[in-house]
Amino acid sequence: MKFDEALEALTQLNKRGIHPGLEGIKKLLAALGNPESGLKVVHVVGTNGKGSTALFISEMLKASGKRCGLYSSPAVFDDREIIKVNGRAISKADYARLVEAVAGANTFGCTRFEVETAMAFVYFKERGCDIAVIEAGMGGLMDATNVVTDTVAAVITPIGMDHRDYLGETVAEIATQKAGVIKPGCVVVTAPQVPEAMEVIKAKAAEVGAECVAVDSGAVSKVKLGLNKTSFAYKKFSGLEINLRGQFQVVNACVALEVAGALSLAEKAVRKGLTEARESGRFEKICDKPLFYIDGAHNEPASIALRECIKTYFTKKKIIYIMGMLRDKDVTSVIRNTVDLAECVFTVATPNAARTLSAYELADVVRKFNPMVTSVDSIEEAVEMAFMMASQDKDTVILAFGSLSHLKRIRETVDNRKSFKIDCHGAKR
């Protein structure tokens, strides 16, 4: 099977949708010889910050000399990016080989996510990983990743309202699903949580006899937020630096620090891991002139964090939004939390045709909070219009967000602009 054929085979599995539960994945893994058996796992769940936290932890483990697997979804720019060992994505040849093997063994009706999860376990076993950082796809208890049995740390990032159709209508119900990854003998590390979520987490930890460690927000100090780097101190660690932007990334880093402490990682490896972590699509700059950032904020907690980033980094700037959202998200809350800060908003449909909210429908919601909104027929047209508007004022920033699914197209459009060698202000680059 060639790489393109592998991508098409997985694309066909998208038709099976989302089916929480472990029965199918367990049968598939059994048919593959249970590659997950014996793999030490750091299991990361939560509503927001899972990807960044998992990245911090995996980089620390790599810096400590461990051969570390990382499974993190969804893919944003490259389908292979969800499966990595020591920071390197699986090769096209290995990806195609594993799709053929795992999809070929899938006589159980498993979804794409279940097949990809099985692929990750097979690959980590083949590569002789000492440990793997596994990010849950949705929830925890009934997520396909929860087939692991040798969990050394269950990591819970901030919990909020998302995927309510599957996880529950209250924070406590959602937290119950997330806490389902807590296993006897592991250490539980949690970010600061609202009381309803923290109560559930502590109760589950006590039920299975797991130690529970929570990040101490009061121990965070000397925070300096910059567009190039962020520095802070936490407990005994001073002069810590990360290259991910936003106050929320400090929280994610502190969660990783607590995991490092639980795993007895050396301070040198911890510091190196924090600075080595780089993540695409999370408040990431993709152009200098004009300043153009992309972010995956797509639910209420993430939109609140994005708002704080905008207010921190873009004071006295005019901001142009390019927004695309899926209709099964809390669209109104994301819009309410962000669009009043925009000079104007261009709405687009995301590439996910089955779930996308049309540009026209999205503009109708935005208009309730900001009248300066235009629905646009394509992502490419929205980027061109934003560049044209930015050319009129050097203090303008373009920000694209609302769904991870359209960030790849936006980046490609920016990279492929014929006039890219001359920026939109007329200056040579």
Order of alpha helices (4+ residues) and beta strands (2+ residues): alpha-alpha-beta-alpha-beta-beta-beta-alpha-alpha-beta-beta-alpha-alpha-beta-alpha-beta-beta-beta-beta-alpha-alpha-beta-beta-alpha-beta-alpha-beta-alpha-beta-alpha-beta-alpha
